[in-house]
Each structure stands twice: as C-alpha cells, then as structure tokens.
C-alpha cells in the first residue's frame, strides 16, 4: 500500500471488481458473490439467538448471517457474534451429552 506524506493511504478505485485487491460490501449485496478471503465485522444488528428477538427478525438475521459466512471460498475470518453462536452450540451439546 502506498502512503501520502501525511501518512494517509492512497486509495485507488477500479472499474471492474475483479481488479480490486479489497472489496467492502454488505451481506445483502454479497448474495451470489464469492471471494477467496472473507472477514466478518461486528456490525450485525442483533444476536439471532437472543430470546428477546421475535421469530421473523431471528429468521432474517440468521439468513443474512448464512449468506455472509458462505461467501468465503478459502478463508473465513469470524466475528465475535459467530464465535458466540458456535460456543453456545458447543455448550448445549455438552450439556445434552452429560445429562444422558
């Protein structure tokens, strides 16, 4: 990456996304697209497993999260929400196994 004398990055835009080094997009706009490396940020509006969220919004959030995590072809960098969901799943399975 190049920098200006004021230590600001020089940003170059491209006309064709295939020529880009980095693509910033939303989960909604990523539908149908794929990249080798995808990094999820902590910008989802709600925890889809929260008991306080209504069923319709839960489904919407889970669908959007599904779209986001399935855009990666090689590497997926998870955000704290996905890690929390995965941990909740592991904890629930562990408690089921220990009660059997």
C-alpha positions as CSV (number, residue, x, y, z in Angstrom):
1,X,0.0,0.0,0.0
2,X,1.2,3.5,-0.8
3,X,1.0,6.4,1.7
4,X,0.9,10.1,1.3
5,X,3.4,12.3,3.2
6,X,0.7,12.9,5.8
7,X,0.6,9.1,6.4
8,X,-2.8,8.7,4.7
9,X,-3.3,5.7,2.5
10,X,-3.7,6.3,-1.2
11,X,-6.9,4.6,-2.3
12,X,-7.3,3.5,-5.8
13,X,-10.7,2.6,-7.2
14,X,-11.3,0.2,-10.1
15,X,-14.0,-0.1,-12.7
16,X,-14.1,-3.9,-12.5
17,X,-14.4,-5.6,-9.1
18,X,-12.2,-8.5,-10.4
19,X,-9.3,-6.0,-10.5
20,X,-9.8,-5.0,-6.8
21,X,-7.5,-6.1,-4.0
22,X,-10.1,-5.5,-1.4
23,X,-13.9,-5.3,-1.7
24,X,-16.1,-3.9,1.0
25,X,-19.7,-4.9,0.9
26,X,-22.7,-5.7,3.0
27,X,-24.2,-9.1,3.5
28,X,-27.2,-8.1,1.4
29,X,-25.1,-7.0,-1.5
30,X,-22.9,-10.1,-1.3
31,X,-25.6,-12.5,-2.3
32,X,-24.5,-14.7,-5.2
33,X,-20.9,-13.5,-4.9
34,X,-17.8,-15.3,-3.6
35,X,-14.3,-14.3,-2.6
36,X,-11.2,-16.3,-1.5
37,X,-11.0,-14.5,1.8
38,X,-13.9,-13.0,3.7
39,X,-13.7,-11.2,7.0
40,X,-16.9,-10.6,9.0
41,X,-17.2,-7.5,11.1
42,X,-19.2,-6.9,14.3
43,X,-21.9,-5.0,12.5
44,X,-24.9,-7.4,12.6
45,X,-27.8,-5.6,14.2
46,X,-28.9,-8.3,16.6
47,X,-27.9,-11.6,18.1
48,X,-30.1,-14.1,16.2
49,X,-30.2,-16.4,19.2
50,X,-31.3,-13.8,21.7
51,X,-34.6,-14.9,23.4
52,X,-35.7,-11.2,23.1
53,X,-35.8,-11.2,19.3
54,X,-39.1,-12.1,17.5
55,X,-39.1,-15.1,15.2
56,X,-39.3,-13.1,11.9
57,X,-36.3,-10.9,12.8
58,X,-34.4,-14.0,14.0
59,X,-35.0,-15.7,10.7
60,X,-33.9,-12.6,8.8
61,X,-30.7,-12.2,10.8
62,X,-29.9,-15.9,10.5
63,X,-30.4,-15.9,6.8
64,X,-28.2,-12.8,6.4
65,X,-25.5,-14.4,8.6
66,X,-25.7,-17.5,6.4
67,X,-25.2,-15.5,3.3
68,X,-22.2,-13.7,4.8
69,X,-20.4,-16.8,6.1
70,X,-20.9,-18.7,2.8
71,X,-19.2,-16.1,0.6
72,X,-15.8,-17.4,1.6
73,X,-14.2,-19.9,-0.8
74,X,-11.0,-20.5,1.1
75,X,-10.7,-18.5,4.3
76,X,-13.4,-17.1,6.6
77,X,-12.4,-14.8,9.5
78,X,-15.2,-15.0,12.1
79,X,-16.6,-12.1,14.1
80,X,-17.4,-12.3,17.8
81,X,-21.1,-13.0,17.2
82,X,-20.4,-16.1,15.1
83,X,-17.9,-17.3,17.7
84,X,-20.5,-16.8,20.4
85,X,-23.1,-18.7,18.4
86,X,-20.6,-21.6,17.9
87,X,-19.8,-21.6,21.6
88,X,-23.5,-21.7,22.6
89,X,-23.9,-24.7,20.3
90,X,-20.9,-26.5,21.8
91,X,-22.1,-25.7,25.3
92,X,-25.7,-27.0,24.5
93,X,-24.3,-30.2,23.0
94,X,-22.0,-30.8,26.0
95,X,-24.9,-30.4,28.4
96,X,-27.0,-32.8,26.4
97,X,-24.2,-35.4,26.4
98,X,-23.6,-35.1,30.2
99,X,-27.3,-35.5,31.0
100,X,-27.6,-38.7,29.0
